[in-house]
Amino acid sequence: MTDFTMRVDQNKYLPAGSGEVHAIVTVEASGPIERAPTAEAAEIIIVDTSGSMSYDKIAEARKAARAAIDTLRDGVHFAVVAGNHEAQIVFPDRAALVPATPESRNAAREAVTRLVADGGTAMGRWLRRAADLFSDFQQAYPGAIKHAILLTDGKNEHEKAPEFAANLAYCTGKFVCDCRGVGVDWVVAELREIASTLLGSVMDIRRPEDLEADFRAMTQAAMGKTVADVALRLWTPRAAKLNFVKQVSPTLEDLTGRRTEVDALTGDYPTGAWGGESREYHINVRVPAGNVGQEMRAGLVRLVLPGTGEVLAKGNILAQWSDDPVQSTRINPRVAHYTGQQELASLIQEGLQARNDGDLDTATARLGKARGIAEKAGNEETAKLLDKVIEVDPDTGTARLRRDVDKADEIALDTRSVRTVRMRKDPEA
Amino acid sequence: MVSGACPACGTLVLVGEAFCEQCGHALGVAGCTACGAPAVGADGYCENCGMLQPSGRDHVEIELEIAAGVSDRGLRHSRNEDAMALTAAGTVAGTAAGTAAGTVAVGVVCDGVSTSLRPEEASQTAVDTAVAALAKQLGEGADPETATREAVRLAAEAVFALAEQGEDAPACTYVSAVVGGRQVTVGWVGDSRAYWLGSGSEVLTGDDATPGTHMLTAWLGADAGEVVPHIRTFTPDGPGVVLLCSDGLWNYYPEPATLAAVALNATPRAAAQRLVRLALEAGGHDNITVVVIPFGPGDQAEATVVFPKEQQ
C-alpha cells in the first residue's frame, strides 16, 4: 500500500492587522518497492495519424506505440486510437478495452503497423473517444488507474473551438492524459490546455526517433501509479478568502478554478493518480486579522480519496499574530523559492508571447530577467534554453534577443517553462 | 445567532454560550471563544472560524463549590501574566468575634508586572505560595489576619527568590480574601482589588499606585524593598459576594454598583465569566482575572449578632 505524508512549510507569524497566509504543502507518496500488480489499470494510446505525420514521423510513431504496448503489464486493459479529423479505434476491433496478454499485445502491435497518415486534426474527438472507452471500463473497475498518451505533430485545425472545449470538458475527471508534441508545428498552448485539464504533462519531442524511449518511459510511469483519483481537500475558515491553490512541483499547475465544493468551507482539487512521487502545492489564503497572540488555523489540507472519503494525509496551515517584527517579516525559504519559480514561468511565457507579437523591448526585458532568476534559483535546464533565445553580456548584464532562434528551442523553452526545480538546499533540513 | 432556549428557564441563549445568561444553567456546549460556533475540534481549532481555543493559562476557569474564578489573556496581550488560586480551608478556630467556625473560602489573585522579566512566573509563584500558606495557617488555627500576613510574607520571599543576577526582577501584585464565618479578611499589595458586592457594595482595597496612573508604589519582587501588606477585616451585614480582580477588569468597570449588578444572583462561575466577558467586550486591553466568593445566607444564618460594617 502506498503511504502518504504531508508537510507544511510556512511562516505562520503575521503582523497585527495582516491576514495574508502563504504555505507550501509537500505531499510525498512512498510507493511499494516492487510494482503493485494489484492496482487495476487502463491505458489508451492515442496517435496522431493526420496527413502531416507522413514519412518518418508516422514510422517513429508506430515504433513508439509498440514500445508503449510492450511496456504494459499483463492484465492492464488497453486500446489504441488513431486520430485525424476523427477518431478510430485501431485496436481492439471493437469499442472496448482488452486485457494485455502476449496475444493481445501481438495483435495490437500488428494493428499499429498498419497505421497510415492521412486527413486532418481534431484532438477533442480523439479524447472523447478515449473517454467513452474509459467510462465503460470504469463501470466494471471503479478506482482503477486510467491513463492516456496523446501524440501529435500539429495544430488542432479541424475542430472549432467550442466543439473542442465541449469535448475537453466531457473528458474532465475521466482519465489522466500525458501529451507529447513532436516536431515544430504543434502549438504548446493547445497541448498545455489538454494536459492541464486532464492532470497530465506536456513534453516536446524534438526528433521523431526519440519517441520510442519517451513512450516507454511514460508507460512505465503510468504502470507505477498505485492510487487513482486522489484529491487535495482544503478547508478554510468561514470568513477567509482563498486566493489560490497551485501545484508548484514538479510542474506549475493552477488548480484554483478546479474546485469541487464539499461543503460551505471545504473544496476538493483533483490531483489525478499517484505512484511513488512527491508533489508540492502553494496555497494562499487571506483570513480576517486576529489579535496579537491569537493563533488560527487558516487551512486544513487533506489528501483524500473522494469516493470513499478516506484521508491519506493531512496538515495544518496556521496563522499566529505577533508584535515581534523579526518573527512576522521573515519569509519562509520554500515559499520564496516557489514564488520565484512562478515568476520565472510567467516571465518566460510573457517574453515569448511578446517576441512573437514583435514587441522586442518587452521580450528582452522579460526573458533577460528570467535568465537571471533561472541562474539564481538553479533552473539549469531553463537557463540553457534561455541562452538559445537571449544573450546576456556577462559583464554588463545587458540582454539582447538572438536573431536566429531554432523553432524547436523556442517550443522547448515554452513547454518546459512550467517545470520547476526543487530548492537547492533546504535550510530547514 | 440564537441557538435555542435554556432548558432550565427558557431564555433564548446564543450559540456557544456555556451558561445561560439569565439563570446561569450550564448549557453543556463549549463554543468557540472567538465566533461562538459549537464546533471546536479535538485538536483545539474552531471548525468554523479556525481560531485556536485558549489553552494553558490563556483562559483558565476554576470552580469549587464555594467559589469560582476565571482568568483570561485578554485581546491585546500575547500571554496571560495574571494568576489565581482558590481553595477551601478547614475550620477557623477563632474569628474576631471568637465564636463562629466553619469552612472558609480562600482566594488569591496576582497580576504580573509587564515591565518586569518573567512576570507570569512571579504571579504564579505568588498565588501558589500564598494559597498554600493561607490553607496551612488557617488549618492550624491562625486567625485570618495573621494567616494573610504570613501568606504575603512567604509569597514575597518566593517572588524575591526568582530574581537572577543582572536582570529586572520578576514582580507582581497581590490580593487575597479569606471568606468565612461572619467575616471577610482581605490583604493586598499593589493595584489588584477586592470588592464587597451586596448590601452597601464598596471597594475593600486601596490601590498602591500613584493616583490616576498605573505606576505601582508597592509590589512583590526583589526590587520592591520591604513588603508590608494592607490587611482589612470586614463584617458584611447580609449576603453578597467578595470579588477579587486584576486591573484588566476594574480599568473598565471600577464602580462597585456596576459590578454588583452583573455578579449578584448568578452562580460564582457564571458571574466570573460574565465579568470577564464584559472586560473583553470593552476592549480586553489587559489580562483579566476575576475571582468570585459568595458570602452566603448560610454564614449569615449562623450569625447571632449584627456586627458593625467595618472593624478596622
Interface residues (C-beta under 8 A of the other chain):
Chain A: W235 T236 P237 R238 A239 A240 L265 V287 G290 N291 V292 G293 Q294 E295 M296 R297 A298 L300 N316 A319 S322 D323
Chain B: A34 C35 Y45 C46 E47 N48 C49 G50 M51 L52 R73 L75 R76 H77 S78 R79
